[in-house]
Amino acid sequence: MPPPPSHGLAGPSTVDKLKMGAMMGGSVGVIIGFIFGTVNIFRYGAGPNGIMRTLGQFMLGSGATFGFFMSIGSVIRSDSSPIVEQAYALSRRRPLIMAAQAYRAPFPKRNDE
């Protein structure tokens, strides 16, 4: 699988972080909605809407709620210091290939011994 497209050395934008938070929160919310919806259907029955519609409502409601709050949280957390931005830029650069240095003894002997 090819790597995701690079956004230069500036890092992902605020909109990218918003979308990523919404996708992560939505995924978690759908899974939690499936679990709680299934338990609720087993416990109390599906009601007049049927099993699939009731389960879908649980999953959609939970996914939307988790996605909304996770997207807001990821944007709030996007504020970073210049030190963090510089560290991110340095981590995204090409690696330097340096020549191996000759081995040197850690403590050279003195002449007066």
C-alpha positions as CSV (number, residue, x, y, z in Angstrom):
1,M,0.0,0.0,0.0
2,P,1.5,3.4,-0.9
3,P,2.2,5.9,1.8
4,P,-0.4,8.7,2.4
5,P,0.3,11.9,0.5
6,S,2.7,14.3,2.3
7,H,1.5,17.7,3.3
8,G,5.0,19.1,3.1
9,L,6.9,19.9,6.3
10,A,4.0,21.8,7.9
11,G,2.1,18.7,8.9
12,P,-1.6,18.0,8.5
13,S,-4.0,21.0,8.4
14,T,-6.7,21.7,10.9
15,V,-9.4,20.4,8.4
16,D,-7.4,17.2,8.0
17,K,-7.3,16.7,11.7
18,L,-11.0,17.5,12.0
19,K,-11.8,14.8,9.3
20,M,-9.5,12.3,10.9
21,G,-11.0,12.8,14.4
22,A,-14.5,12.5,12.9
23,M,-13.6,9.2,11.2
24,M,-11.9,7.7,14.3
25,G,-14.8,8.8,16.6
26,G,-17.4,7.6,14.1
27,S,-15.8,4.2,13.8
28,V,-15.6,3.8,17.6
29,G,-19.1,5.1,18.0
30,V,-20.5,2.6,15.4
31,I,-18.9,-0.3,17.2
32,I,-20.1,0.8,20.6
33,G,-23.6,1.4,19.2
34,F,-23.6,-2.1,17.8
35,I,-22.6,-3.6,21.1
36,F,-25.1,-1.6,23.2
37,G,-27.8,-1.9,20.6
38,T,-27.5,-5.6,20.5
39,V,-27.6,-5.8,24.3
40,N,-30.6,-3.6,24.4
41,I,-32.4,-5.6,21.8
42,F,-31.7,-8.9,23.7
43,R,-32.8,-7.3,26.9
44,Y,-36.0,-5.4,25.9
45,G,-36.8,-6.5,22.4
46,A,-36.7,-4.7,19.1
47,G,-40.0,-2.9,19.5
48,P,-42.2,-1.8,16.6
49,N,-39.3,-0.8,14.3
50,G,-37.8,-4.2,14.0
51,I,-34.3,-5.5,14.8
52,M,-32.3,-3.9,11.9
53,R,-33.8,-0.5,12.2
54,T,-33.4,-0.4,16.0
55,L,-29.8,-1.6,15.8
56,G,-29.1,0.9,13.0
57,Q,-30.5,3.8,15.1
58,F,-28.2,2.8,18.0
59,M,-25.2,2.6,15.7
60,L,-26.0,5.9,13.8
61,G,-26.7,7.9,17.0
62,S,-23.6,6.6,18.8
63,G,-21.4,7.0,15.8
64,A,-22.5,10.6,15.1
65,T,-22.1,11.6,18.8
66,F,-18.6,10.0,19.1
67,G,-17.5,11.4,15.8
68,F,-18.7,14.9,16.6
69,F,-16.9,15.1,20.0
70,M,-13.8,13.4,18.7
71,S,-13.5,15.8,15.8
72,I,-13.8,18.8,18.1
73,G,-11.3,17.3,20.5
74,S,-8.7,16.6,17.7
75,V,-9.0,20.2,16.5
76,I,-8.5,21.6,20.1
77,R,-5.5,19.4,20.5
78,S,-4.0,20.6,17.2
79,D,-2.4,23.6,18.9
80,S,1.3,22.9,19.1
81,S,4.5,24.7,20.1
82,P,7.2,25.6,17.5
83,I,9.4,23.0,19.1
84,V,6.9,20.3,18.3
85,E,6.5,21.6,14.7
86,Q,10.3,21.6,14.3
87,A,10.5,18.0,15.6
88,Y,7.8,16.9,13.2
89,A,9.6,18.6,10.3
90,L,12.9,16.9,11.2
91,S,11.2,13.5,11.5
92,R,9.8,13.9,7.9
93,R,13.0,14.8,6.2
94,R,15.2,12.3,4.3
95,P,17.6,10.3,6.3
96,L,21.3,11.2,6.2
97,I,23.7,8.5,5.3
98,M,27.0,9.0,7.1
99,A,30.3,7.2,6.7
100,A,31.1,4.8,9.5
101,Q,33.8,6.1,11.8
102,A,36.8,4.0,12.8
103,Y,36.6,2.4,16.2
104,R,38.5,4.1,18.9
105,A,39.2,2.9,22.4
106,P,37.0,4.7,24.9
107,F,39.9,5.6,27.2
108,P,43.2,6.1,25.5
109,K,46.3,5.3,27.6
110,R,48.4,8.2,28.8
111,N,52.1,8.4,28.1
112,D,53.2,8.7,31.8
113,E,51.9,5.3,32.8
